[in-house]
Structure formats: structure tokens, C-alpha cells
């Protein structure tokens, strides 16, 4: 053992001497460099250039997106993935270019605008988890989540004013004419419906977002937020109210909306909006008769107004069918969700305006989730008389159907 430890001490001594020698040699070399520079008459010495720092980036495959982005990629497959044609997608990218574009840095190149927009739209269209989005586009999970929120915010800020707005007088006349040709009811300027979007139970104000109707139907505690929309005869949104808690009835959502404020200020003159059984009857809001033992004129009215209500309900069915993320609870935080829902409404309008036909397999059976208040009394006696007058005219002018007979 003495021999073993002696050999060990000797090896340690040699290593320490070697290290000291290397340090001395390096110091001498550095000194020579400085002295040489001084003898040459230069004011400063030149040290060896340092290597530029490099950022380590995980290598991910972007093959799928590269194929989708190639000009030869089939139009049908692109539309199946992104719910729109290549031309519509390119138009959206051009509109959002200045809002979502980032500059390259010394460490890495910025993600192109088309890829940024594609990440967002594919996520909204499929509702796939972020880990799947990450694999498809060759980006990190956190990067994909950030891109979805950034692009949705840009769509809401940049495109919403262009594609969701109340019609001017000329367009309103055309809307009234189309709705009258559908139903025989004059002065209808829009069809309104309120749907619920499922969410994860929030950490605060849980009771406000509790959805009684969905809980009873699914036998599972459900929470939601609301989307109220008014559509024209083509199913294009002309007004939306997004983000109110799911425990609110349809009439409570209406009273909190900008549409209600517009009507209260007298800005809906000679315009009627068709609502659902969950809305109150008002001077500017037509709703079905809900009491028992309806007369023939009342049945006739309900039949015709049901056709108008169906326009809004079908529009919401296409909204949820096209953007699958709206059908299930999302990973997005509650405070970020209104921007995501707003983006879906804007993209819906763009697709409807550009006649993007939705594939049959995407059709969604919209559950009739009207939140009807306990006491839905009439708000106006004049409105009740006006509705009776419309019902009488429909029947006696041969404009009612025969399903009520």
C-alpha cells in the first residue's frame, strides 16, 4: 500500500507540473504577442479573433409544410387541410403581412409570414393539440402557441373591421329584400343566434361560466363562453358579441352587446332583427310565439320566421364545422379566447364571401343550445301588435306554408 500511494503522489506531482508549465507557456506566448505589437510601433496589440456565438436549435422536420407550400401541391388537399383555397390563403397572408412579419436576427432567421399564418389557420381548422402542430410545421410547441395567439390577434385587429361591420343603407336595403323573398316578412335586416363555446373550468368566477343546459345534456359539468352573431341572408356575420360567460341567458347576452346599445340609440330605424325563443319581443326584435294553442296566423308566423332563424343557425353550424377548435375545450387561456373566436368569425366571413364550399364531412350538427330565461315577458305592447299584424298578413296573403295545418 505504501508503494501504491507513493506512485499516486508522484503522478499527481507530474500532472501539476505539466499544468503549471502549460499556463506559463500560454502566458509567455501572450506576453510575446503584446511585446511584438509594441516593438512594431502599433498603438494597440491584436489578439486572435473570437468565434461568433452560435445558438443551438433543435433540428425539426418541415417536410409537411414545405410540401403544402409548394406551388404543385394539390388544391383539394390544401383546402382539406386549411379549409380554404390557395388563393384565399394567399390573400389573407398579404393582408396580414405587415402585422405579423418579423425581422431576421444574428442568431436565427425569422419564420416566414406564410408559415406563421398557416400554423394558426391549421390549428383553428383541425383543433389538434399543439404537440401535433409542432410536428407538422417543424417548430417548438411554445413557438406554435405564440404564433396562434399573435396571428389571431392580428386577424381581429386588422381584418375584423374590414370583414365584419354593420351594413350601410344601400346594403341594408338589399338584405331586407332578400329576407322578404325568403319569408314574406318585410324590413328584416338580420338573423340572430347565440351559441356556446366549451372551455376548461376557470380558476376564478367558476359559477359565471357554468352552463346548465350543456351539463344536463352531457351529464357532465360544463363551462362555456358565448358568441352572439347577426348574419345576412348569405350567412355572413354583420355583428358579433364574443366572450360573455356561459351562465347568462340569451336575453342577458343581448343586453350586454353593442347591437342592443345601437338599437337603444335609435340606430335601427325601420330594421327588424329576427331572434330566437331565448330573446324578448321588442320594437326592433322579432321572436316566435311561445305560448300554447297557437292560432293559424301565429303558426304561420312561426313557420316563416323559423326559415329566417335557420339562416343564422346554419351559419353557426358552418362556423363550428369549418373551425373544429370551437367544438371542444381549448388549450387557450380564457383571457386570450375572445381573440381566437373573433379570428374564427372573420375567417368564416372571408370563406363565405369568397364562396369557399365546405366539405360535406365537415358538417356539424349544431345542438340547439338556446339559454331561455325563466321570465321572458313582452317588452313592448306595440311590438306585440306589430307581430300580430305581420302574422295576419302572412296567412291572408297566401305567404304562409301549410305545415301548421
C-alpha positions in Angstrom: 0.0 0.0 0.0 2.9 2.4 0.7 4.2 1.7 -2.8 0.7 2.4 -4.2 0.3 5.7 -2.5 3.8 6.8 -3.4 3.1 6.2 -7.1 -0.1 8.1 -6.8 1.6 11.1 -5.3 4.2 11.0 -7.9 1.7 11.0 -10.8 -0.2 13.9 -9.2 3.0 15.9 -8.9 3.8 15.3 -12.6 0.3 16.5 -13.6 0.5 19.6 -11.5 4.0 20.4 -13.0 2.6 19.9 -16.5 -0.3 22.2 -15.9 1.9 24.9 -14.5 4.2 24.6 -17.5 1.3 24.9 -19.9 0.0 28.0 -18.1 3.5 29.6 -18.1 3.9 28.8 -21.8 0.5 30.4 -22.6 1.3 33.5 -20.5 4.7 33.8 -22.3 3.0 33.5 -25.6 0.6 36.2 -24.7 3.4 38.4 -23.5 5.3 37.9 -26.7 2.3 38.9 -28.6 1.9 42.1 -26.7 5.6 42.9 -26.8 5.8 42.2 -30.5 3.0 44.6 -31.1 4.7 47.3 -29.1 8.0 46.9 -30.8 6.3 47.2 -34.2 5.2 50.8 -33.3 1.5 50.0 -33.2 -0.6 51.8 -30.6 -2.6 48.6 -29.7 -1.9 44.9 -29.8 -4.0 42.5 -31.9 -5.5 39.4 -30.2 -6.8 36.3 -32.0 -10.4 36.9 -33.2 -13.1 35.2 -31.0 -15.5 32.8 -32.6 -19.1 34.1 -33.0 -21.6 32.6 -30.5 -24.0 30.2 -32.1 -27.5 29.4 -30.8 -28.3 25.7 -30.5 -31.6 25.0 -32.3 -33.3 21.6 -32.3 -33.4 20.1 -35.8 -37.1 19.6 -36.7 -38.6 18.4 -40.0 -40.6 20.9 -42.0 -41.3 18.5 -44.8 -45.0 18.5 -44.4 -45.3 22.3 -44.6 -42.8 22.5 -47.4 -45.0 20.2 -49.5 -48.1 22.2 -48.6 -46.4 25.5 -49.5 -45.1 24.2 -52.9 -46.9 25.5 -56.0 -47.5 22.0 -57.2 -49.3 20.8 -54.0 -52.8 19.7 -55.0 -55.6 22.3 -54.5 -58.0 19.8 -53.0 -55.5 18.6 -50.3 -54.6 22.2 -49.4 -58.3 23.1 -49.0 -58.9 20.0 -46.9 -56.0 21.0 -44.5 -56.7 24.7 -44.3 -60.5 24.9 -45.1 -59.8 27.4 -47.9 -58.3 27.6 -51.4 -54.7 28.6 -52.0 -55.9 32.0 -53.4 -57.9 32.8 -50.3 -54.9 31.8 -48.1 -52.6 34.0 -50.1 -55.0 36.9 -49.8 -55.1 36.6 -46.0 -51.3 36.4 -45.9 -51.0 39.6 -47.9 -53.5 41.4 -45.7 -51.6 40.4 -42.5 -48.0 40.7 -43.9 -47.1 44.0 -42.1 -48.8 43.0 -38.9 -47.2 39.5 -38.4 -43.8 39.8 -40.2 -40.7 39.6 -38.1 -37.1 40.5 -39.0 -34.2 38.2 -39.1 -31.6 38.3 -36.3 -28.0 37.4 -36.0 -28.9 34.2 -34.2 -31.7 32.9 -36.5 -33.9 33.6 -39.4 -37.5 34.8 -38.8 -40.4 32.4 -39.5 -41.9 33.5 -42.8 -45.3 35.1 -42.9 -47.0 32.3 -44.8 -45.8 29.7 -42.3 -46.9 31.9 -39.3 -50.4 32.2 -40.8 -50.5 28.5 -41.7 -49.7 27.4 -38.2 -52.7 29.5 -36.9 -55.2 28.5 -39.5 -54.3 24.8 -39.4 -54.7 24.8 -35.6 -58.1 26.5 -35.8 -59.2 24.2 -38.6 -58.2 20.9 -37.0 -58.3 21.7 -33.3 -55.3 19.3 -33.0 -53.1 19.6 -29.8 -50.1 21.9 -30.0 -47.7 18.9 -30.0 -49.2 17.7 -33.3 -49.0 21.3 -34.7 -45.3 21.3 -33.7 -44.5 18.1 -35.6 -46.4 19.2 -38.7 -44.6 22.6 -39.0 -41.2 21.7 -37.5 -41.5 24.3 -34.8 -41.4 24.2 -31.0 -44.6 23.8 -29.0 -44.3 27.1 -27.3 -43.5 28.8 -30.6 -46.6 27.4 -32.2 -48.8 28.5 -29.3 -47.3 32.0 -29.5 -47.9 32.1 -33.3 -51.5 31.1 -32.9 -52.2 33.9 -30.4 -50.2 36.5 -32.4 -51.9 35.7 -35.7 -55.4 35.6 -34.1 -54.8 38.9 -32.5 -53.7 40.4 -35.9 -56.8 39.0 -37.6 -59.1 40.5 -35.0 -57.3 43.9 -35.2 -56.6 44.2 -38.9 -59.2 42.1 -40.7 -62.3 42.3 -38.4 -63.0 46.0 -39.3 -62.8 45.1 -43.0 -64.9 41.9 -42.9 -67.4 42.3 -40.0 -69.3 45.5 -40.0 -72.9 46.7 -39.9 -74.3 47.2 -43.4 -74.8 50.8 -44.8 -78.2 51.9 -46.1 -77.7 50.6 -49.6 -76.6 47.1 -48.4 -79.4 47.0 -45.8 -82.0 47.5 -48.5 -80.6 44.5 -50.3 -80.6 42.4 -47.2 -84.2 43.4 -46.4 -85.2 42.4 -50.0 -83.6 39.0 -49.8 -85.1 38.1 -46.4 -88.5 39.2 -47.6 -88.2 37.0 -50.6 -87.4 34.1 -48.3 -90.2 34.7 -45.7 -92.6 37.3 -46.9 -91.8 39.3 -43.7 -90.7 42.9 -44.5 -87.9 45.0 -43.1 -85.8 42.1 -41.7 -82.2 43.3 -41.5 -80.6 40.2 -39.9 -81.0 36.8 -38.2 -79.5 36.4 -34.7 -78.3 33.4 -32.9 -76.3 32.7 -29.7 -74.0 29.7 -29.4 -71.8 28.4 -26.6 -68.1 27.5 -26.8 -66.9 24.9 -24.3 -64.0 25.9 -22.0 -61.9 24.4 -19.2 -63.2 25.4 -15.8 -61.7 28.8 -15.0 -59.8 29.5 -11.8 -62.0 32.4 -10.9 -65.7 33.1 -11.2 -66.4 29.5 -11.9 -70.2 29.9 -11.4 -70.4 32.6 -14.0 -69.2 30.2 -16.7 -71.3 27.2 -15.6 -73.5 26.0 -18.5 -76.6 24.4 -17.0 -78.1 23.3 -20.4 -74.9 21.5 -21.5 -74.4 20.0 -18.1 -77.9 18.5 -18.2 -77.5 17.2 -21.7 -74.0 15.7 -21.3 -74.4 14.5 -17.7 -71.0 16.2 -17.1 -70.2 19.6 -15.6 -69.7 22.0 -18.5 -68.4 25.6 -18.7 -68.7 27.9 -21.7 -68.5 31.4 -23.1 -70.9 32.8 -25.6 -70.8 34.1 -29.2 -73.8 36.1 -30.4 -74.0 36.8 -34.1 -76.2 38.6 -36.6 -76.0 37.3 -40.2 -77.2 38.4 -43.6 -79.1 36.0 -45.9 -75.8 34.6 -47.1 -74.7 33.6 -43.6 -72.1 36.4 -43.3 -71.7 37.9 -39.9 -72.6 41.6 -39.7 -72.3 41.9 -36.0 -70.8 39.7 -33.2 -70.6 39.8 -29.5 -68.0 37.5 -28.1 -66.8 36.3 -24.7 -69.7 36.7 -22.2 -70.0 34.0 -19.5 -72.0 30.8 -20.4 -74.3 31.1 -17.4 -76.0 34.1 -19.0 -79.3 33.6 -20.9 -79.7 34.8 -24.4 -81.5 38.0 -23.4 -78.8 38.8 -20.9 -76.1 38.4 -23.6 -78.1 40.6 -25.9 -78.5 43.4 -23.3 -74.7 43.5 -22.9 -74.0 43.7 -26.6 -73.2 46.7 -28.9 -76.2 45.7 -31.0 -78.5 46.4 -28.1 -76.8 49.8 -27.5 -77.2 50.6 -31.2 -80.9 49.8 -31.1 -81.4 51.8 -27.8 -79.9 54.8 -29.5 -82.5 54.6 -32.3 -79.9 53.5 -34.9 -82.0 50.5 -36.1 -84.8 52.6 -37.6 -87.1 50.6 -39.9 -85.0 47.5 -39.3 -86.1 44.3 -37.5 -83.8 41.6 -36.3 -85.1 38.0 -36.0 -84.2 36.4 -32.7 -84.9 33.1 -31.0 -87.2 31.9 -28.2 -84.5 33.0 -25.8 -84.8 36.7 -26.8 -87.6 39.1 -25.8 -90.1 40.6 -28.2 -89.2 44.3 -28.8 -89.9 47.0 -31.3 -86.8 46.1 -33.3 -86.6 42.4 -32.4 -89.0 39.7 -33.8 -89.3 36.4 -32.0 -91.6 33.3 -32.3 -94.8 32.9 -30.4 -94.1 30.6 -27.5 -97.4 30.1 -25.7 -99.6 27.0 -26.1 -102.6 26.6 -28.5 -101.4 28.9 -31.3 -103.8 30.3 -33.9 -103.4 29.7 -37.6 -101.8 33.1 -38.2 -99.5 32.6 -35.3 -98.4 29.2 -36.6 -97.9 30.7 -40.0 -95.7 33.4 -38.5 -93.6 30.9 -36.5 -93.1 28.8 -39.7 -91.8 31.7 -41.7 -89.7 33.3 -39.0 -88.2 29.8 -38.5 -86.8 30.0 -42.0 -85.0 33.2 -41.2 -83.8 31.8 -37.9 -82.4 28.8 -39.8 -80.1 31.1 -41.7 -78.2 32.1 -38.6 -78.3 28.7 -37.1 -76.8 27.2 -40.3 -74.1 29.9 -40.4 -73.1 28.9 -36.8 -73.1 25.3 -37.8 -70.7 26.1 -40.7 -68.6 28.2 -38.3 -68.1 25.3 -35.9 -67.8 22.7 -38.7 -65.1 24.6 -40.5 -63.1 25.6 -37.4 -63.0 22.4 -35.4 -61.3 24.1 -32.4 -64.7 25.5 -31.4 -66.2 22.1 -30.9 -64.1 21.1 -27.9 -62.4 22.7 -24.9 -59.3 24.5 -26.0 -55.8 25.0 -24.5 -56.1 28.7 -24.8 -56.4 30.8 -21.7 -59.7 32.5 -21.0 -58.4 36.0 -21.5 -56.9 35.1 -24.9 -60.0 33.2 -26.1 -62.0 36.2 -27.5 -59.3 37.0 -30.0 -59.3 33.4 -31.1 -63.1 33.3 -31.5 -63.0 36.7 -33.3 -60.5 35.3 -35.7 -62.7 32.3 -36.4 -65.7 34.6 -37.2 -63.5 36.8 -39.5 -62.2 33.7 -41.4 -65.7 32.4 -41.6 -66.8 35.6 -43.3 -63.9 35.5 -45.7 -64.7 32.0 -46.8 -68.4 32.8 -47.2 -67.7 35.9 -49.2 -65.3 34.1 -51.5 -67.7 31.2 -51.9 -65.5 28.6 -50.3 -67.6 25.5 -50.2 -67.3 23.5 -47.0 -66.7 19.7 -47.5 -69.7 17.5 -46.5 -67.6 15.5 -44.0 -67.1 18.8 -42.0 -70.8 19.4 -41.5 -71.6 19.9 -37.8 -74.9 19.1 -36.1 -75.4 22.3 -34.0 -77.2 21.5 -30.8 -80.0 23.9 -30.1 -78.3 25.5 -27.0 -80.6 28.5 -26.6 -80.4 29.7 -23.0 -84.1 30.7 -22.3 -84.8 32.9 -19.4 -87.3 32.0 -16.7 -89.4 35.0 -17.4 -89.4 36.1 -21.0 -92.2 38.7 -20.8 -93.0 41.1 -23.6 -91.1 44.4 -23.5 -93.5 46.3 -25.7 -97.2 46.2 -26.3 -96.7 47.9 -29.7 -94.3 45.1 -30.7 -96.9 42.5 -29.9 -99.5 44.3 -32.0 -97.0 44.6 -34.9 -96.2 40.9 -34.7 -99.9 40.0 -34.8 -100.3 42.3 -37.9 -97.4 40.5 -39.7 -98.9 37.1 -38.8 -102.3 38.1 -40.1 -100.8 39.4 -43.4 -98.8 36.2 -43.9 -101.8 34.0 -43.7 -104.3 36.1 -45.6 -102.0 37.0 -48.4 -101.1 33.3 -49.1 -97.5 33.7 -47.9 -97.7 31.1 -45.2 -96.8 27.4 -45.7 -99.1 24.5 -44.8 -97.1 22.6 -42.2 -99.2 24.1 -39.4 -102.5 22.8 -40.9 
